[in-house]
Amino acid sequence: MKNVLCFSILWIFLTSCQKNGQEAEPIDFTVNYKFSSEIDQWVKEDTTAWKYQISAVDYATKGDYMNALHHWDLAMGGREVTYTQTKIDSINSLYRQVPAKEYILERAKNERVIIINEAHHSPFHRFFTKSMLQELYDLGYRNLGLEGLYNGTEKDSLLNERGYPVQSSGFYMNEPQFGNLVREAMEIGFHVFPYEQTSGVNNTEREIEQARFIEEFIRSNPDGKFLIHCGYDHAYEGEHGWWGMAMAGRLKEYTGIDPLTINQTLYAEKGDPKFRHPFAKAIGAKKSVVLLDTANQPLQAKSGEAYTDITVFHPNTNYVNERPGWLFNQVNSEQEIDIAPFKLPLPLFVMAFKEGEDIHQAVPVDITEVSKEGDKAILALESGTYTIIVTNKERSFKFKTEVN
Protein backbone atom coordinates (compact mmCIF):
# COMPACT_ATOMS: atom_id res chain seq x y z
CA MET A 1 0.00 0.00 0.00
CA LYS A 2 2.83 2.39 0.87
CA ASN A 3 4.50 1.71 -2.50
CA VAL A 4 1.23 2.42 -4.32
CA LEU A 5 0.86 5.73 -2.47
CA CYS A 6 4.42 6.76 -3.27
CA PHE A 7 3.91 5.85 -6.94
CA SER A 8 0.69 7.91 -7.05
CA ILE A 9 2.38 10.99 -5.61
CA LEU A 10 5.31 10.59 -8.01
CA TRP A 11 2.92 10.22 -10.95
CA ILE A 12 1.10 13.42 -10.02
CA PHE A 13 4.41 15.25 -9.63
CA LEU A 14 5.70 14.11 -13.04
CA THR A 15 2.48 14.69 -14.99
CA SER A 16 1.44 18.06 -13.59
CA CYS A 17 3.30 20.27 -16.05
CA GLN A 18 1.56 23.57 -16.72
CA LYS A 19 1.28 25.54 -19.95
CA ASN A 20 4.40 27.53 -19.20
CA GLY A 21 6.47 24.38 -18.79
CA GLN A 22 6.89 24.68 -15.04
CA GLU A 23 6.54 21.46 -13.10
CA ALA A 24 4.45 21.39 -9.96
CA GLU A 25 5.98 20.07 -6.78
CA PRO A 26 4.33 18.80 -3.61
CA ILE A 27 4.83 21.01 -0.55
CA ASP A 28 3.80 21.25 3.07
CA PHE A 29 1.34 24.11 3.26
CA THR A 30 -0.95 25.36 6.02
CA VAL A 31 -4.27 26.81 4.84
CA ASN A 32 -5.87 29.55 6.94
CA TYR A 33 -9.03 29.80 4.83
CA LYS A 34 -12.31 27.94 5.29
CA PHE A 35 -14.03 25.91 2.62
CA SER A 36 -17.70 26.69 2.00
CA SER A 37 -18.68 23.42 3.61
CA GLU A 38 -16.77 24.38 6.77
CA ILE A 39 -18.42 27.80 6.93
CA ASP A 40 -21.88 26.34 6.40
CA GLN A 41 -21.32 23.66 9.03
CA TRP A 42 -20.21 26.31 11.53
CA VAL A 43 -23.32 28.38 10.77
CA LYS A 44 -25.55 25.37 11.41
CA GLU A 45 -23.96 24.71 14.78
CA ASP A 46 -23.43 28.26 16.04
CA THR A 47 -26.16 29.95 18.07
CA THR A 48 -24.88 33.53 18.33
CA ALA A 49 -27.02 36.33 16.91
CA TRP A 50 -24.17 37.66 14.77
CA LYS A 51 -23.13 34.38 13.16
CA TYR A 52 -24.10 35.49 9.65
CA GLN A 53 -21.97 38.62 9.98
CA ILE A 54 -19.02 36.35 10.73
CA SER A 55 -19.83 33.92 7.92
CA ALA A 56 -20.19 36.83 5.45
CA VAL A 57 -16.65 37.95 6.29
CA ASP A 58 -15.40 34.34 6.06
CA TYR A 59 -16.87 34.03 2.57
CA ALA A 60 -15.40 37.36 1.50
CA THR A 61 -11.99 36.36 2.84
CA LYS A 62 -11.85 33.25 0.65
CA GLY A 63 -12.82 35.15 -2.49
CA ASP A 64 -16.52 34.21 -2.59
CA TYR A 65 -18.16 37.62 -3.00
CA MET A 66 -21.55 36.20 -4.01
CA ASN A 67 -21.99 34.24 -0.79
CA ALA A 68 -20.51 37.07 1.28
CA LEU A 69 -23.36 39.31 0.11
CA HIS A 70 -25.92 36.56 0.60
CA HIS A 71 -24.86 35.90 4.18
CA TRP A 72 -24.90 39.62 4.93
CA ASP A 73 -28.51 39.63 3.76
CA LEU A 74 -29.16 36.84 6.29
CA ALA A 75 -27.39 38.85 8.98
CA MET A 76 -29.24 42.11 8.39
CA GLY A 77 -32.55 40.78 7.15
CA GLY A 78 -34.21 42.31 4.16
CA ARG A 79 -37.49 43.20 2.57
CA GLU A 80 -38.34 44.34 -0.89
CA VAL A 81 -39.27 48.02 -1.15
CA THR A 82 -39.59 49.76 -4.49
CA TYR A 83 -40.64 53.35 -5.15
CA THR A 84 -43.41 54.20 -7.57
CA GLN A 85 -42.38 55.20 -11.06
CA THR A 86 -43.50 58.75 -10.30
CA LYS A 87 -41.15 58.93 -7.33
CA ILE A 88 -38.32 57.34 -9.29
CA ASP A 89 -38.74 59.91 -12.06
CA SER A 90 -38.80 62.71 -9.47
CA ILE A 91 -35.55 61.52 -7.86
CA ASN A 92 -33.78 61.30 -11.19
CA SER A 93 -34.95 64.77 -12.16
CA LEU A 94 -33.30 66.20 -9.03
CA TYR A 95 -29.86 64.68 -9.55
CA ARG A 96 -27.38 63.94 -12.28
CA GLN A 97 -24.87 61.11 -12.12
CA VAL A 98 -21.15 61.78 -12.48
CA PRO A 99 -18.34 59.19 -12.37
CA ALA A 100 -17.38 58.71 -8.72
CA LYS A 101 -13.65 58.26 -9.18
CA GLU A 102 -13.24 61.36 -11.34
CA TYR A 103 -15.36 63.48 -9.01
CA ILE A 104 -13.48 62.37 -5.88
CA LEU A 105 -10.09 62.99 -7.50
CA GLU A 106 -11.14 66.49 -8.56
CA ARG A 107 -12.23 67.26 -5.01
CA ALA A 108 -9.02 65.70 -3.67
CA LYS A 109 -6.93 68.42 -5.28
CA ASN A 110 -8.01 70.88 -2.59
CA GLU A 111 -8.11 68.53 0.40
CA ARG A 112 -5.56 67.38 2.92
CA VAL A 113 -7.42 64.46 4.55
CA ILE A 114 -9.77 62.04 2.78
CA ILE A 115 -11.73 59.47 4.76
CA ILE A 116 -13.49 56.68 2.86
CA ASN A 117 -15.37 53.81 4.45
CA GLU A 118 -16.04 50.17 3.66
CA ALA A 119 -18.35 47.35 4.63
CA HIS A 120 -16.12 44.65 6.11
CA HIS A 121 -17.77 41.93 4.01
CA SER A 122 -17.24 43.86 0.75
CA PRO A 123 -13.90 43.42 -1.03
CA PHE A 124 -15.25 45.70 -3.76
CA HIS A 125 -15.04 48.72 -1.46
CA ARG A 126 -11.32 48.00 -1.03
CA PHE A 127 -11.00 47.46 -4.77
CA PHE A 128 -12.54 50.90 -5.41
CA THR A 129 -10.22 52.64 -2.96
CA LYS A 130 -7.26 50.88 -4.61
CA SER A 131 -8.37 52.17 -8.01
CA MET A 132 -7.66 55.77 -6.88
CA LEU A 133 -4.28 55.25 -5.25
CA GLN A 134 -2.01 56.24 -8.13
CA GLU A 135 -3.95 59.42 -8.93
CA LEU A 136 -4.08 60.38 -5.24
CA TYR A 137 -0.33 59.85 -4.97
CA ASP A 138 0.14 62.09 -8.00
CA LEU A 139 -1.89 64.73 -6.13
CA GLY A 140 0.51 64.60 -3.19
CA TYR A 141 -1.10 62.01 -0.92
CA ARG A 142 1.65 59.96 0.69
CA ASN A 143 0.09 58.39 3.80
CA LEU A 144 -2.55 55.66 4.03
CA GLY A 145 -4.17 54.95 7.41
CA LEU A 146 -6.01 51.64 7.77
CA GLU A 147 -8.37 50.56 10.51
CA GLY A 148 -7.85 47.00 9.27
CA LEU A 149 -4.23 46.85 10.45
CA TYR A 150 -3.35 45.67 13.93
CA ASN A 151 -1.92 48.35 16.19
CA GLY A 152 -0.06 48.41 19.50
CA THR A 153 1.74 45.25 20.56
CA GLU A 154 0.31 43.32 17.57
CA LYS A 155 1.39 45.96 15.04
CA ASP A 156 3.13 44.68 11.92
CA SER A 157 6.19 46.89 12.40
CA LEU A 158 7.95 45.46 9.33
CA LEU A 159 5.06 46.08 6.92
CA ASN A 160 6.47 49.07 5.05
CA GLU A 161 9.95 47.54 4.95
CA ARG A 162 8.64 44.17 3.72
CA GLY A 163 6.36 45.71 1.12
CA TYR A 164 3.42 43.33 1.43
CA PRO A 165 0.95 42.28 4.16
CA VAL A 166 1.09 38.92 5.92
CA GLN A 167 -1.60 36.83 7.56
CA SER A 168 -0.89 38.42 10.93
CA SER A 169 -1.01 42.05 9.71
CA GLY A 170 -4.67 42.53 10.60
CA PHE A 171 -7.96 40.75 11.24
CA TYR A 172 -9.47 41.58 7.84
CA MET A 173 -6.14 41.66 6.03
CA ASN A 174 -6.30 38.01 4.90
CA GLU A 175 -8.88 39.00 2.29
CA PRO A 176 -6.98 39.25 -1.01
CA GLN A 177 -8.40 42.61 -2.16
CA PHE A 178 -7.49 44.19 1.17
CA GLY A 179 -4.01 42.72 0.80
CA ASN A 180 -3.82 44.11 -2.73
CA LEU A 181 -4.89 47.57 -1.53
CA VAL A 182 -2.02 47.61 0.95
CA ARG A 183 0.46 45.99 -1.42
CA GLU A 184 -0.23 48.43 -4.25
CA ALA A 185 -0.16 51.44 -1.93
CA MET A 186 3.36 50.57 -0.82
CA GLU A 187 4.47 49.77 -4.38
CA ILE A 188 3.31 53.25 -5.44
CA GLY A 189 5.13 54.88 -2.52
CA PHE A 190 2.56 55.37 0.25
CA HIS A 191 3.55 54.99 3.87
CA VAL A 192 0.93 52.72 5.42
CA PHE A 193 0.06 53.10 9.10
CA PRO A 194 -2.43 51.65 11.61
CA TYR A 195 -4.64 53.72 13.88
CA GLU A 196 -6.96 51.24 15.60
CA GLN A 197 -7.44 51.65 19.34
CA THR A 198 -5.05 49.62 21.50
CA SER A 199 -6.57 49.84 24.98
CA GLY A 200 -9.52 47.50 24.43
CA VAL A 201 -12.11 50.29 24.60
CA ASN A 202 -15.21 50.52 22.44
CA ASN A 203 -17.94 52.95 21.44
CA THR A 204 -17.15 56.62 22.23
CA GLU A 205 -13.72 55.85 23.67
CA ARG A 206 -12.72 53.88 20.58
CA GLU A 207 -13.63 56.78 18.27
CA ILE A 208 -11.56 59.13 20.40
CA GLU A 209 -8.54 56.85 20.50
CA GLN A 210 -8.64 56.19 16.76
CA ALA A 211 -8.80 59.93 16.06
CA ARG A 212 -5.96 60.63 18.49
CA PHE A 213 -3.69 58.12 16.73
CA ILE A 214 -4.39 59.74 13.36
CA GLU A 215 -3.96 63.22 14.86
CA GLU A 216 -0.56 62.23 16.20
CA PHE A 217 0.53 60.94 12.80
CA ILE A 218 -0.71 64.10 11.05
CA ARG A 219 1.14 66.35 13.50
CA SER A 220 4.33 64.39 12.90
CA ASN A 221 3.87 64.98 9.15
CA PRO A 222 2.81 68.64 9.07
CA ASP A 223 3.04 68.97 5.29
CA GLY A 224 1.54 65.60 4.45
CA LYS A 225 -1.71 64.57 2.79
CA PHE A 226 -3.61 61.59 4.16
CA LEU A 227 -6.01 58.92 2.93
CA ILE A 228 -7.88 57.09 5.70
CA HIS A 229 -9.75 53.86 4.91
CA CYS A 230 -12.14 52.88 7.71
CA GLY A 231 -15.20 50.78 8.44
CA TYR A 232 -18.82 51.92 8.24
CA ASP A 233 -19.86 54.86 10.45
CA HIS A 234 -16.35 55.85 11.51
CA ALA A 235 -16.36 58.11 8.44
CA TYR A 236 -19.24 60.27 9.72
CA GLU A 237 -18.87 63.88 10.76
CA GLY A 238 -21.24 65.74 13.06
CA GLU A 239 -23.20 64.44 16.03
CA HIS A 240 -23.48 60.67 15.89
CA GLY A 241 -26.27 58.86 17.67
CA TRP A 242 -24.07 56.09 19.05
CA TRP A 243 -20.79 57.77 19.89
CA GLY A 244 -21.38 61.49 20.29
CA MET A 245 -18.97 61.89 17.40
CA ALA A 246 -17.39 59.26 15.20
CA MET A 247 -13.69 59.10 14.39
CA ALA A 248 -13.98 61.51 11.45
CA GLY A 249 -15.80 64.09 13.55
CA ARG A 250 -13.29 63.74 16.38
CA LEU A 251 -10.37 64.10 13.98
CA LYS A 252 -11.88 67.31 12.61
CA GLU A 253 -12.23 68.61 16.19
CA TYR A 254 -8.67 67.69 17.20
CA THR A 255 -6.81 68.88 14.09
CA GLY A 256 -8.96 71.68 12.74
CA ILE A 257 -8.82 69.94 9.34
CA ASP A 258 -12.18 69.42 7.67
CA PRO A 259 -11.80 66.00 5.98
CA LEU A 260 -13.46 64.99 2.73
CA THR A 261 -15.64 62.11 3.93
CA ILE A 262 -16.89 59.46 1.50
CA ASN A 263 -19.54 56.81 2.14
CA GLN A 264 -19.67 53.52 0.21
CA THR A 265 -21.86 51.59 2.65
CA LEU A 266 -25.21 53.36 3.03
CA TYR A 267 -26.60 52.25 -0.33
CA ALA A 268 -24.39 49.19 -0.82
CA GLU A 269 -25.53 46.27 -2.95
CA LYS A 270 -27.21 43.19 -1.51
CA GLY A 271 -26.94 39.51 -2.27
CA ASP A 272 -30.48 39.71 -3.64
CA PRO A 273 -30.82 42.96 -5.65
CA LYS A 274 -34.49 43.30 -4.72
CA PHE A 275 -33.44 43.96 -1.09
CA ARG A 276 -31.31 46.95 -2.07
CA HIS A 277 -32.33 50.35 -0.72
CA PRO A 278 -35.17 51.71 -2.89
CA PHE A 279 -33.30 54.98 -3.43
CA ALA A 280 -30.34 53.07 -4.89
CA LYS A 281 -32.71 51.04 -7.05
CA ALA A 282 -34.31 54.26 -8.28
CA ILE A 283 -30.89 55.62 -9.26
CA GLY A 284 -30.01 52.37 -11.05
CA ALA A 285 -26.30 53.16 -11.35
CA LYS A 286 -24.53 51.26 -14.12
CA LYS A 287 -21.10 52.33 -12.88
CA SER A 288 -19.77 53.90 -9.68
CA VAL A 289 -21.31 57.37 -9.46
CA VAL A 290 -21.86 60.40 -7.26
CA LEU A 291 -25.13 62.33 -7.43
CA LEU A 292 -25.02 66.09 -7.92
CA ASP A 293 -28.07 68.28 -7.37
CA THR A 294 -29.07 71.29 -9.45
CA ALA A 295 -26.58 73.42 -7.48
CA ASN A 296 -23.80 70.88 -8.27
CA GLN A 297 -23.63 69.79 -4.63
CA PRO A 298 -23.06 66.08 -3.95
CA LEU A 299 -25.66 64.00 -2.18
CA GLN A 300 -24.49 63.39 1.38
CA ALA A 301 -25.00 60.27 3.45
CA LYS A 302 -27.05 61.00 6.56
CA SER A 303 -27.41 59.14 9.85
CA GLY A 304 -29.48 61.37 12.11
CA GLU A 305 -27.38 64.51 12.58
CA ALA A 306 -24.22 62.79 11.32
CA TYR A 307 -23.17 62.93 7.67
CA THR A 308 -20.49 62.25 5.11
CA ASP A 309 -19.72 64.76 2.36
CA ILE A 310 -20.18 62.32 -0.52
CA THR A 311 -22.22 59.19 -1.14
CA VAL A 312 -20.98 56.72 -3.75
CA PHE A 313 -23.46 54.50 -5.57
CA HIS A 314 -21.89 51.34 -6.96
CA PRO A 315 -23.65 49.13 -9.53
CA ASN A 316 -24.85 45.63 -8.82
CA THR A 317 -22.15 43.07 -9.53
CA ASN A 318 -22.18 40.88 -12.63
CA TYR A 319 -20.49 37.51 -12.24
CA VAL A 320 -18.13 35.57 -14.50
CA ASN A 321 -17.87 31.89 -13.60
CA GLU A 322 -19.30 32.86 -10.18
CA ARG A 323 -16.52 35.43 -9.69
CA PRO A 324 -17.31 39.16 -9.56
CA GLY A 325 -16.83 40.81 -12.93
CA TRP A 326 -15.27 43.93 -11.39
CA LEU A 327 -12.19 41.85 -10.54
CA PHE A 328 -11.35 41.95 -14.25
CA ASN A 329 -12.18 45.62 -14.89
CA GLN A 330 -8.78 47.18 -14.20
CA VAL A 331 -5.43 45.59 -15.05
CA ASN A 332 -6.42 42.05 -14.09
CA SER A 333 -7.11 39.33 -16.63
CA GLU A 334 -8.88 36.00 -16.26
CA GLN A 335 -6.41 33.20 -15.67
CA GLU A 336 -7.83 29.68 -15.70
CA ILE A 337 -5.72 27.22 -13.72
CA ASP A 338 -5.82 23.62 -14.91
CA ILE A 339 -6.41 21.54 -11.78
CA ALA A 340 -7.05 18.23 -13.56
CA PRO A 341 -3.42 16.97 -13.41
CA PHE A 342 -3.39 17.12 -9.61
CA LYS A 343 -6.28 14.66 -9.20
CA LEU A 344 -6.98 15.99 -5.71
CA PRO A 345 -10.28 15.23 -3.99
CA LEU A 346 -12.56 18.25 -3.86
CA PRO A 347 -13.00 20.80 -2.45
CA LEU A 348 -9.72 22.56 -3.04
CA PHE A 349 -8.29 26.06 -3.05
CA VAL A 350 -6.30 27.64 -5.85
CA MET A 351 -4.37 30.73 -4.80
CA ALA A 352 -1.75 33.00 -6.30
CA PHE A 353 1.22 34.70 -4.59
CA LYS A 354 3.47 37.35 -6.09
CA GLU A 355 6.99 36.27 -6.90
CA GLY A 356 9.37 37.07 -4.08
CA GLU A 357 6.73 36.95 -1.34
CA ASP A 358 6.76 34.27 1.35
CA ILE A 359 3.89 31.95 0.39
CA HIS A 360 3.66 30.67 3.97
CA GLN A 361 2.99 34.15 5.37
CA ALA A 362 1.86 36.51 2.62
CA VAL A 363 -1.74 37.39 1.83
CA PRO A 364 -2.49 35.84 -1.58
CA VAL A 365 -3.16 38.12 -4.53
CA ASP A 366 -6.25 36.03 -5.31
CA ILE A 367 -7.94 32.85 -4.14
CA THR A 368 -10.81 30.74 -5.37
CA GLU A 369 -12.43 27.50 -4.28
CA VAL A 370 -13.32 24.60 -6.54
CA SER A 371 -16.04 22.63 -4.75
CA LYS A 372 -17.63 20.44 -7.40
CA GLU A 373 -16.73 18.64 -10.60
CA GLY A 374 -16.85 20.88 -13.63
CA ASP A 375 -16.11 24.12 -11.76
CA LYS A 376 -13.37 26.26 -13.26
CA ALA A 377 -10.50 27.70 -11.23
CA ILE A 378 -10.43 31.33 -12.40
CA LEU A 379 -8.01 33.80 -10.86
CA ALA A 380 -7.81 37.56 -11.47
CA LEU A 381 -4.15 38.44 -12.04
CA GLU A 382 -2.24 41.33 -13.54
CA SER A 383 0.92 40.76 -15.56
CA GLY A 384 3.79 39.26 -13.59
CA THR A 385 5.22 36.05 -12.16
CA TYR A 386 3.25 34.10 -9.56
CA THR A 387 3.52 31.03 -7.39
CA ILE A 388 0.27 29.09 -7.68
CA ILE A 389 -0.80 26.86 -4.81
CA VAL A 390 -3.34 24.08 -5.33
CA THR A 391 -4.44 22.49 -2.07
CA ASN A 392 -7.26 20.50 -0.51
CA LYS A 393 -5.68 21.02 2.94
CA GLU A 394 -4.47 17.43 3.01
CA ARG A 395 -2.11 17.69 0.06
CA SER A 396 -0.67 20.77 -1.63
CA PHE A 397 1.28 21.56 -4.79
CA LYS A 398 2.98 24.67 -6.10
CA PHE A 399 4.22 25.85 -9.46
CA LYS A 400 5.28 29.09 -11.13
CA THR A 401 3.28 30.81 -13.86
CA GLU A 402 3.78 33.90 -15.99
CA VAL A 403 0.93 36.28 -16.79
CA ASN A 404 1.51 38.57 -19.76
N, C-alpha and C positions, 0 to 999 in steps of 0.2 A: 504493500500500500504506500509506503514511504517513497519507493522508487517511482511509482506512478505519479505521485504528487510532485516530486522533483522534476519529472519529465514534463508534466503539464505546465509548470511554471517556466521551465526552459523554453518550451514551445511558444508560450505567449510572448516571452522576451524576444525570441528570434523572429517572430512573425508580425510584430507590432510596429513595423516601419511606417512612418507617416509620409505625406506627400513631399515634404522637403528633404526626405532621406534620413532624417534623424531617427535613431532607434530609441524606443522606450526602454526604461529600466525600472525594475521594481525597487521601491524605497519604503522605509519606515516613515509613516506620516500620521500625525495626530490631527483629527478634524474637529474644529470647534463649532461647526454648524450643524443644525438639526434638519434631518429629513422631514418631509411633510408628514409622513406617518408618525414620526416621533412627536411633532407638534400637535397633531390631531389627537394622539393618545393622551398627551398631557392635558389638553383641553377637556377631554372626557372625564379625566380623573380629578382635575382641580376644582375647587369649590369657591375660590375667591371671586369677588364681584368684578375685579379688573382683569380677569384671565384673558379676555379677548384683546385687551390693549397690549398685553404681553405677547400673545400669539401673533398679533399684527406686526409687531416689531420683529419677532422671530422670522416671520415670512419675508419681510422686507430685507432682513440681514442676509438671507440666503438667495437673494435675487429674484424672489417671487412677488412681483409688484401686484399682480392680479389678486392673489390671496391676501396680501397685506391690506389692500383696500376692502376686501370682502370681510375680513375679520374686524376691521375698524368699524364697519357698518354694524356688525354684531355687538361690538363694544358700546357704541353710541346709540344704537337703535336708529330707526328711520321710518319716515312715512312720506308718502308721495304728495307733494303740494305743487300745483302748477297755477300760475296766474292766468287770468282771462286774456284773450288776444288783445282786447282793448288796453289792458294794463301793460302788456308786453310792448305794444306799439308806443304807448305813452313813455315808458322807460327808455326805449331806444330813440325816441325823439329828443330826450333831454341830454343824452350823452353821445359822444363819438368815441370810437375805439382807436387807440394808437398803439403801436408795438411797444410792449413793456420794456424790453431791454434798451431800445433806443431812447425812450423817454427817461428812464432811470439814469442812463449814462449822461444825458444832457443835463439833468438836474445835478448829477454828481460833480460837475465842473465847479460848482459854487458851494460845495459842501466840504466839511472836514470830517464828519462822522456819519456813516451810513449804518443803519441797523436793519437787518432783514431776518424774518423769522422762518421757521419750518415746522411742519408736523413731523414728529419723530418716526412715524411709520411711512413717510413719503420720501424715498430717494430722489424723486423728481425735483423736489424743492432744493436739494443739494446740487443737483445737476444744473438747475437754472442759475443758482448763485455762481457755480463754476463757470458758466458760459460768459460771465461778465468780468472775470478776473483780469484777463489781459488788458482790456480797455480801461478798467479801473486803475491798474498799475500804470498805464500810460498817462493817466490823469493825475498821478502823484500818490496814489494810495499804496502804502508799503507795509501795512500791518493788518493782520487778520486775527480777530479774537473769536474763539469758538467755545461755546458752552459745552460742546460735546467732548472736549478734552478733559482728562483728569487734571486736578490741580493739587497743590499742597504736597503731602508726602508721597502721593501716587503719581505726581506729575512726570510726564515723559520728558525729562530734561535733555535728552539727546535728540529730540525730534528734529529740530532745525539743522543740526549737524548731520544727522543720518539722511535726511531728505525724503523720508517716507514714513507713514504711520505703521505701527505694529499692533498686534492684537490687544496689547495692554495699554494702548494710548488713551482709550476712553471707552465708556460703556457702549455708545452707539457707533464707535469708530470701526467696528468690524464689518459694517455695511459697505460694500465696494464703492458706491457713489460718494459716500462720505470720505472714504479713504482717497478717492480720486480728487475730490475737492481740495483736500489738504496737500496731497502729492503735487498737484498742478500748481497750487499757490506757491509752494516752495521752489518748484522748478522755474516759475516766472520771476521770483525774487522777493516774495512776501516773507516777512517774519511772522510766524504763527505763534500765538500765545493763548493760554487758558485763562479763564476768569471765574470759573465756577466757585461757589462758596466752599470753604474748607473746614468750617467749624461744626458741621452737622445741623445747622439751623434750616428752617423752612419758612415759607410764607413771607411776611414783611421783612424779616431779618435776612432771608436769602437774597431778596431783591437789593437790599442795601449793600450786602457784602459783595455781590456780583458787581454792582455799580462802583463800589470803592476800589475793587481790583482793576477795573478798566480805567477809572480816574487816575490811579497811580501810574498805570502804563502810559496814559496820555501825557501826564505831567513830566514823565521821564523822557518823552519824545515831543517836545514843545512845538516842533515844526511839522510833525507827522500828520498824515491822513489815515483814517481807520475804517475798516469794514468789520462789523460785528455780526456774526451769524448765530442766532439764538433760537430757542423753542417758543412757539405759541405766543402767549400774552406778554412775555418779557419785553416785546418790542413796543408796547403801548406807552404813550405819553399821557399826561393828565392824571386825574384822580381815578384810580382803579378800585373796583368794588371789593376785590379780595385783599389787596396788599397796601392800600393807601396810595402808593405809586409803585409801578413796575420798574424793572431795571432801567429801561430807557428814560422814564421820567426822573428817576433818581439821578441818573448820569447827567441829565440836563441841569438839574438843580446843583449838583456838586461842581460841574465844570463851567457852567455858563454857556456851553455849546449846545445849540439847538440841533439835534440829529435829524437826518432824513430817515424816517421810519417807514418800513415797507412790510406789508402784510400779505403772505401767501396762503394763510390757513383759513380765513373766515369763510371763503367761498370755494374751498378745495373740493376736488372731485371725490365721488363715492365709488364703492365697488359696483353698486347698481346705479346707473345714471339717473334713474327716476327719483332717487332719494336726494339728489343734489338740491342745494338751496334754490328756491324758485326764482330769485333774482338772477343767479348765475345761469339758470336755464333760460331765462328771458333774454339775457345778453347773448348766449349761444356762441361764445368765443371759439374761433377756429384756430387761433394761435394765442400766445401769451400777450395779453393786452392790459392797458390802463384805460380807465374811462375818464374823459374830460367833459366838463359841463360847458354851457354856452359862454361862460367867462374864462374858459381854458383852465379851470381848476380841477385837479384830480379828485376822484371819489375817494374819500377816506374810509377806513375801517373804524367802526364804532363799537364800543362795549361800555354801555352806560355813558359816563363822562370821559372815559378813556378813548384814545384814538391813535391811529397811525396816519401818517401823511398820505400814503399811497396804498391802494388795494390793487393787487395783481389778480387777474382772472386767467387761469390756465385752461386749455381745452381738455376735453375728455381724452383719455389715452386710447390709441389704436394699438392692437397687438399683432406681432409677427411671430408665428410659432410659439404663442403664449408668452412672448417677451415684449415689453413695452417698446413701441415704435420709436419713441423719443430717444432711446439709447443710440439709435443709428442716425440721428439728425444733425450731428456735429461732425467730428472727424472720425468717428467710429464706423467700422464696416462689419457686416455679418460674417462671422467665421464659424463654419460648421466643423466640429471636431468629430472625426470618425472613431467611434467607441467600439465598433464591432470586433477589431482584432484582440481586444483585451478579454472578451468573454467573461466579464465579471457579472455576478448576480446583481440584479437591480434591487433597490434604487442605488444610484451612484451620483457623485458630484463630479463636475468638470470645472476646473478653476484655472485662471491665468495669473501669473506673477511676472512683473517686469524683470528683465534681465538685470542682474546685479543685486537684486533684493533677496533677503533671506526668506526662502519659501516657508520655513518653519515658524517665522514670526510676523512677516509682513501681512498687511491686509491685501487680499487679492484684488486685481484690477477688475475682474468680473468672475461671477460664479453662476452656474445653473445646475439644476437637478434633472436627471433622467430617471423617471419613476416607472415607466411602463414601456413595453416593446413597441417600437415604431416611433418613439419620441426622438426628436433631433436635439443634439447638443449644440446650441447656438450661443456663441459669445460675441460681445460687442468690444472690438479692439481697434485702436488706432495703429498706425504703422509703427513697427518696432520688432524687437526680439522678445519672446516670452518663454517662460517655463510653464508647460501645461501639466496639471495634475489630474489624473483620473483615479477616483477612489470610491470604494463602497464601505469604507471605514475598517474593513477587515484586511483588504489588500489594496495597495496603491502603486501607481506607476507615474513616471514623469518623462517628458521629452521636450525638446526645444522646437519652436516654430517661429517662422518669420512672417510678418504681416507687411505687405507692401502698400 
